[in-house]
Amino acid sequence: MKFHIVIQKVRDNLYLASCPNLKGCHVQAASQAEAKRLIRVAIQALIKSYQQHHEKVDIR
């Protein structure tokens, strides 16, 4: 499954990343590369949680 991610630079050493397709999937990091890595981890964790709870993944 592929998801769209958005990374925004807020200020020096602060980046926010989110996955608009998944409700509540947001991270912050000190670099763009770290934000990209963390949002991927967050997406995987969120999907795994849905699966473990036998819930349908809430994709917008």
Residue, then its C-alpha position, 0 to 999 in steps of 0.5 A: m500500500k502506498f500513502h501520500i506524505v507531507i513534510q513541512k519545514v516549520r523553522d530550522n531544525l523542526y520539520l513536521a510530517s503527516c500522512p493525510n490519508l491516515k487520521g492522526c498520523h503526524v510526527q516531528a523531527a529535526s531534519q527532513a530525512e528524519a521526518k521521512r523515516l519517522i512518518r514511515v515508522a508511524i504509518q507502519a505502527l498505525i496499520k499494525s495496530y489496526q490489524q492487531h485490533h481486527e479493525k479496518v484501516d481508516i483511510r481517508 
